């Protein structure tokens, strides 16, 4: 009787918890979706890619970047295909919506396949928790969702990496050869895209590939067609990225670049410092406790995807995180940019909850009693969790920023100013155009200090002028050049 009452009570709190998690998702997702309406192409890079296309052609423009700057072939492809190619400003308002939707869908799909016995509401809730925690402490919102030159190299491959994991999990559950061929082909294609997006995501994907194949070989003594095809795709993709002539130019800009020991030590130090903040400045520990409650209700068979050795999962977890900092130190000898930190934090959150699942599964297999709470303790836990959520939500700089940009009208004012600039550029019959500086800078959707400059010879000014068919663009208060 007592067990039945506890099960009924748990089911009630589980449903309530799912709705709380979904509300957390909406609390940060809705303002981000609204902010998308005010987004515009950035003068930093967005115009440059398309101006190059218009001058030299689509293929030649991509070849110019591949041979002269970077080997990120998939990122080059996306950047040179941005909405400005079709003279569309609206496209930059739609892209963040697609990106945010894809982000949530990828998280939902991953949890759907890792915990298939739970409800769809629970899976949406898990996606909501990860997304909520991500927004609370991520390093840069604009670089994750609004600045295309940044998100195509980091956020897009992050999404594709999760979808790749889902495809691999699904491949092993298929009975028909046709389904396996389709999923295997898509899986290989995603590997090619992820590795070609950035060195950061390349290392994450290579370690995931190595971890998966190593686990299958070491612990199951098996090699299958998907493993062989995936490794081959990874090798070919790495070759395309590293063999690009443009990489040599980027590697030669700092005396610290190429220092292996310095880069490795700096990567682990950076990971340690950031991880401490990610843990103590969010309700991560409390959500982890709630995750343990959920795991305690799953059967051993339902925890099958967590049945790997703890040491193996831990080394892979730490390796993936630290490796993503490595290219910043090894390539240019500087601290990682906010968009790189976003990437590491994203995998930190997913890996954190997965590691808890692995640890719990190992503990339960050793015969330690099932984790359980009384009704009173459930109530105390949820009360503390809700208070912690409210406290961290109110204190998060990111949350305050996105709500402030919306509620105080800064995003709307910025949108109006940018459209006024477009009007000047499109309607002016003069070859030289003078644009006023932006007075309203919503940092949630505009990269600070990444506007055109007063010097018409600055690269961003030249790109924007070329795109709009002008000889030069000045940023100044008036035509006399006096600010």
C-alpha positions in Angstrom: 0.0 0.0 0.0 2.8 2.4 1.0 4.6 1.6 -2.3 1.5 2.3 -4.3 1.0 5.7 -2.6 4.6 6.6 -3.2 4.3 5.7 -6.9 1.2 7.8 -7.2 2.9 10.6 -5.4 6.0 10.3 -7.7 3.8 10.3 -10.8 2.1 13.5 -9.6 5.4 15.3 -9.0 6.9 14.0 -12.2 4.1 15.6 -14.2 4.5 18.8 -12.2 8.2 18.7 -12.7 7.8 18.3 -16.5 5.6 21.4 -16.7 8.1 23.4 -14.6 10.9 22.4 -17.0 8.8 23.4 -20.0 8.0 26.7 -18.4 11.7 27.2 -17.8 12.3 26.5 -21.5 9.6 29.1 -22.5 10.9 31.7 -20.1 14.2 32.0 -22.1 13.1 30.8 -25.5 10.2 33.1 -26.1 12.2 36.4 -25.7 14.9 35.0 -27.9 12.4 34.2 -30.6 11.0 37.7 -30.3 14.4 39.2 -30.5 14.9 37.4 -33.9 12.4 39.8 -35.4 14.9 42.7 -34.8 18.0 40.9 -36.1 20.0 42.2 -39.0 23.2 41.1 -40.9 26.3 42.2 -39.1 28.7 44.6 -40.7 31.4 42.3 -39.4 31.8 39.6 -42.0 28.2 39.1 -43.2 28.5 41.6 -46.0 32.1 40.7 -46.8 31.2 37.1 -47.8 28.5 38.2 -50.2 30.4 41.2 -51.6 33.1 38.7 -52.5 30.6 36.4 -54.2 29.2 39.3 -56.2 32.7 40.3 -57.3 34.2 36.9 -58.1 31.4 34.4 -58.2 30.1 31.9 -55.7 32.7 29.1 -56.2 35.6 31.4 -56.6 34.7 33.4 -53.5 34.7 30.2 -51.4 38.0 29.1 -52.9 39.4 32.6 -52.0 38.6 32.0 -48.3 39.7 28.3 -48.4 43.1 29.1 -49.9 43.7 32.5 -48.2 42.3 32.2 -44.7 40.7 29.0 -43.3 40.0 25.4 -44.1 36.5 25.4 -42.6 34.9 24.3 -45.8 31.4 23.8 -44.5 31.4 27.1 -42.6 32.7 28.8 -45.8 29.8 27.2 -47.8 27.2 28.5 -45.3 28.6 31.9 -44.9 28.8 32.4 -48.7 25.2 31.3 -49.0 23.7 33.7 -46.4 20.5 35.5 -47.1 22.3 38.6 -48.5 23.1 36.5 -51.5 19.4 36.8 -52.3 19.2 40.4 -51.1 17.1 39.3 -48.1 17.2 41.1 -44.8 14.2 39.0 -43.6 16.4 35.9 -43.9 18.5 37.1 -40.9 15.3 37.3 -38.9 14.2 33.8 -39.9 17.6 32.1 -39.4 17.7 32.5 -35.6 14.2 31.0 -35.3 15.3 28.0 -37.3 18.5 27.8 -35.3 16.7 27.9 -31.9 14.1 25.4 -33.1 16.8 23.1 -34.3 18.7 23.5 -31.0 15.7 22.4 -29.0 14.8 19.6 -31.4 18.4 18.2 -31.2 18.3 18.2 -27.4 14.8 16.6 -27.4 15.9 13.9 -29.9 19.0 13.0 -27.9 17.1 12.6 -24.7 14.3 10.8 -26.5 16.8 8.1 -27.6 18.8 7.9 -24.4 15.7 7.4 -22.2 13.1 5.9 -24.6 10.8 4.7 -21.8 10.1 8.2 -20.5 7.3 10.3 -21.9 7.6 12.9 -24.6 6.8 15.6 -22.0 9.7 14.4 -20.0 12.0 14.6 -23.0 10.8 18.2 -23.8 11.4 19.0 -20.1 15.0 17.6 -20.2 15.6 19.7 -23.3 14.2 22.7 -21.4 16.5 22.2 -18.5 19.6 22.0 -20.6 18.5 25.1 -22.7 17.6 27.1 -19.5 21.0 26.3 -17.9 22.8 27.1 -21.1 21.2 30.5 -21.5 21.9 31.4 -17.8 25.6 31.2 -18.1 26.6 31.0 -21.8 29.3 33.4 -22.7 27.6 35.1 -25.7 24.0 34.9 -26.8 24.6 37.0 -30.0 27.4 34.7 -31.2 25.3 31.6 -30.5 22.1 32.6 -32.3 22.2 35.9 -34.1 25.6 36.6 -35.7 25.7 34.3 -38.7 29.5 34.3 -39.1 29.8 32.9 -35.6 26.9 30.5 -35.4 27.6 28.6 -38.6 30.9 27.6 -37.2 29.8 26.6 -33.7 26.1 26.4 -33.0 25.2 24.7 -36.3 27.8 21.9 -35.9 26.8 21.5 -32.2 23.3 20.7 -33.4 24.5 18.4 -36.1 26.7 16.6 -33.6 23.7 15.7 -31.4 21.7 14.6 -34.5 24.7 12.5 -35.5 24.6 10.7 -32.1 20.9 10.1 -32.6 21.4 8.6 -36.0 24.1 6.3 -34.7 21.8 5.1 -31.9 19.0 4.6 -34.4 21.2 2.7 -36.8 21.8 -0.1 -34.3 18.1 -0.5 -33.7 17.2 -1.0 -37.4 16.3 -4.3 -38.8 16.1 -3.5 -42.5 19.1 -2.9 -44.7 17.5 0.0 -46.5 17.0 1.9 -43.3 20.6 1.2 -42.2 21.9 2.5 -45.5 19.8 5.7 -45.3 20.8 6.4 -41.7 24.4 5.5 -42.3 24.6 7.9 -45.3 23.1 10.7 -43.3 25.5 9.9 -40.4 28.6 10.1 -42.7 27.3 13.4 -44.2 26.9 14.9 -40.7 30.5 14.0 -39.9 31.7 15.7 -43.0 29.7 18.9 -42.1 30.7 19.0 -38.5 34.4 18.6 -39.1 34.3 21.2 -41.8 32.7 23.8 -39.6 35.6 24.6 -37.1 38.6 23.1 -35.5 36.8 23.1 -32.2 34.0 20.9 -33.4 36.5 18.8 -35.4 38.2 17.7 -32.2 34.9 17.0 -30.4 33.7 14.9 -33.3 37.0 13.0 -33.7 37.0 12.2 -29.9 33.3 11.1 -30.1 34.2 8.9 -33.1 37.2 7.5 -31.3 35.2 6.9 -28.1 32.4 5.1 -29.9 34.6 2.9 -32.1 37.0 2.2 -29.2 34.1 1.2 -27.0 32.7 -1.2 -29.6 36.1 -2.8 -30.2 37.4 -3.0 -26.6 34.3 -4.0 -24.8 32.2 -5.7 -27.5 34.9 -7.0 -29.8 32.9 -5.8 -32.8 33.5 -3.8 -36.0 30.7 -2.9 -38.3 30.2 -1.1 -41.6 29.0 2.1 -40.0 32.2 2.3 -37.9 34.4 1.8 -40.9 32.5 4.3 -43.1 32.5 6.9 -40.2 36.2 6.6 -39.6 36.9 7.0 -43.3 34.6 10.0 -43.5 36.4 11.5 -40.5 39.9 11.0 -42.0 38.8 12.5 -45.4 37.1 15.5 -43.7 40.1 16.2 -41.5 42.3 16.1 -44.6 40.2 18.7 -46.4 40.3 21.0 -43.4 44.0 20.7 -42.5 45.3 20.7 -46.1 43.7 24.1 -46.8 46.5 26.6 -47.8 44.7 29.3 -45.8 45.5 27.6 -42.4 49.2 28.6 -42.6 48.2 32.3 -42.6 46.1 32.0 -39.5 48.8 30.0 -37.6 51.5 32.6 -38.1 49.9 35.5 -36.3 51.1 34.9 -32.7 54.4 33.7 -31.1 52.5 31.4 -28.8 50.8 29.6 -31.6 52.1 26.0 -32.2 53.2 25.6 -28.6 51.9 22.1 -27.7 52.7 22.1 -24.0 51.4 25.6 -23.4 48.2 24.9 -25.3 47.4 21.7 -23.4 48.1 23.2 -20.0 46.2 26.4 -20.8 43.2 24.3 -22.0 42.8 22.3 -18.8 43.3 25.4 -16.7 40.6 27.3 -18.6 38.3 24.3 -18.3 38.8 24.1 -14.5 38.2 27.8 -14.0 35.0 27.9 -16.1 33.6 24.7 -14.8 33.6 26.0 -11.2 31.5 29.0 -12.3 29.1 26.9 -14.3 28.4 24.7 -11.3 28.1 27.3 -8.5 26.3 30.0 -10.5 23.4 27.9 -11.7 21.1 25.4 -10.0 23.0 22.6 -11.8 23.5 20.6 -8.6 19.8 20.7 -7.7 18.8 19.7 -11.2 21.4 16.9 -10.9 19.6 15.7 -7.8 16.3 15.7 -9.7 17.9 13.7 -12.5 18.9 11.1 -9.9 15.3 10.8 -8.8 14.3 10.2 -12.5 17.1 7.6 -12.9 15.9 5.8 -9.8 12.6 5.1 -11.5 14.1 3.6 -14.6 14.8 -0.2 -14.9 18.3 -1.5 -15.6 17.3 -2.2 -19.2 16.0 1.4 -19.6 19.4 2.6 -18.5 21.2 0.6 -21.2 22.8 3.6 -22.9 24.5 4.5 -19.6 26.1 1.1 -19.2 29.7 2.0 -20.0 32.7 2.0 -17.7 32.8 5.2 -15.5 36.5 5.7 -16.2 36.0 5.5 -20.0 33.1 8.0 -19.9 34.9 10.4 -17.7 38.1 10.5 -19.8 36.0 11.0 -22.9 34.0 13.8 -21.2 37.1 15.7 -20.0 38.9 15.1 -23.2 36.1 16.5 -25.4 35.8 19.6 -23.2 39.5 20.4 -22.9 40.2 19.7 -26.5 37.7 22.3 -27.7 39.9 25.0 -26.0 43.0 23.6 -27.6 42.7 25.2 -31.1 42.5 28.7 -29.7 45.7 28.4 -27.8 47.6 26.3 -30.3 46.4 28.1 -33.4 46.6 31.8 -32.4 47.9 31.6 -28.8 45.0 33.5 -27.2 42.2 32.8 -24.8 39.1 31.2 -26.5 36.5 33.5 -27.8 33.0 33.6 -26.3 31.6 31.5 -29.1 34.1 28.8 -28.3 33.2 28.9 -24.6 29.6 28.6 -25.6 30.5 25.4 -27.4 32.4 23.9 -24.4 29.6 24.9 -22.0 27.0 23.2 -24.2 28.9 19.9 -24.2 29.7 20.3 -20.5 26.0 20.4 -19.7 25.1 17.3 -21.8 28.2 15.4 -20.6 27.5 16.3 -17.0 24.0 14.7 -17.0 25.2 11.8 -19.0 28.0 11.2 -16.5 25.5 11.2 -13.6 23.6 8.5 -15.5 26.7 6.4 -16.0 27.7 6.7 -12.3 24.2 5.9 -11.1 23.9 2.9 -13.4 27.3 1.6 -12.1 26.2 2.1 -8.4 22.9 0.3 -8.9 24.6 -2.7 -10.6 26.8 -3.1 -7.6 23.7 -3.7 -5.5 23.4 -0.4 -3.7 19.8 0.2 -2.7 17.5 2.3 -4.9 17.6 6.0 -4.4 14.3 7.2 -2.9 12.7 10.1 -0.9 9.8 10.5 1.4 6.9 12.7 0.6 8.2 15.5 2.9 11.7 15.3 1.4 10.2 15.6 -2.1 8.4 18.7 -1.0 11.5 20.2 0.5 13.6 19.4 -2.5 11.2 21.0 -5.0 10.8 24.1 -2.8 14.5 24.6 -2.7 14.8 24.0 -6.4 12.2 26.5 -7.3 13.7 29.1 -5.1 17.2 28.5 -6.6 15.7 28.8 -10.1 14.1 32.1 -9.3 17.2 33.4 -7.7 19.6 32.5 -10.6 17.1 33.6 -13.2 16.8 37.0 -11.7 20.6 37.4 -11.3 21.6 36.0 -14.7 23.2 38.8 -16.8 22.0 37.1 -19.9 18.4 36.9 -18.8 18.5 40.6 -17.7 20.0 41.5 -21.0 17.5 39.8 -23.3 14.5 41.0 -21.3 15.9 44.5 -21.1 16.6 44.8 -24.8 13.0 43.8 -25.4 11.1 45.6 -22.6 13.0 48.8 -22.8 12.7 49.0 -26.5 16.4 48.9 -27.3 16.0 46.1 -29.9 13.1 47.9 -31.6 15.0 51.2 -31.7 18.0 49.4 -33.1 15.8 47.8 -35.8 14.5 51.2 -36.8 18.0 52.8 -37.0 19.3 50.0 -39.2 16.3 50.4 -41.6 17.1 54.1 -41.8 20.6 53.2 -42.8 19.3 50.9 -45.5 17.1 53.8 -46.8 20.1 56.1 -47.0 22.1 53.5 -48.9 19.4 52.5 -51.3 18.0 55.9 -52.1 21.2 57.9 -52.2 22.4 58.6 -55.8 25.9 59.6 -54.5 28.8 57.3 -54.7 29.9 58.2 -51.1 27.4 57.7 -48.3 27.6 59.0 -44.8 25.8 56.8 -42.2 25.1 57.8 -38.6 26.5 55.7 -35.8 24.0 53.4 -34.0 22.7 54.9 -30.8 20.9 51.8 -29.6 23.0 48.7 -29.3 21.1 45.6 -28.1 24.0 43.4 -27.1 21.7 40.3 -27.2 21.6 40.5 -31.0 24.5 42.9 -32.0 28.1 42.2 -31.4 29.5 45.2 -29.4 32.1 47.3 -31.3 31.5 45.3 -34.5 29.9 48.1 -36.5 31.4 50.0 -39.5 34.1 52.5 -38.6 34.8 56.2 -39.3 37.6 55.1 -41.6 36.1 54.3 -45.0 39.1 52.1 -45.8 38.2 49.7 -42.9 37.5 46.2 -44.2 33.9 46.3 -43.0 33.1 49.6 -44.5 34.6 48.5 -47.9 32.5 45.3 -47.8 29.3 47.1 -47.0 30.0 49.7 -49.6 30.7 47.1 -52.2 27.5 45.2 -51.4 25.4 48.3 -51.9 27.3 49.4 -54.9 28.9 52.5 -53.3 32.5 53.7 -53.6 32.8 54.4 -49.9 30.9 54.5 -46.6 31.7 56.9 -43.7 30.3 56.6 -40.3 29.7 60.1 -39.2 27.0 62.4 -37.8 27.0 64.7 -40.8 28.4 65.0 -44.3 31.1 67.4 -43.2 32.8 64.6 -41.4 32.5 66.3 -38.0 31.2 63.9 -35.3 
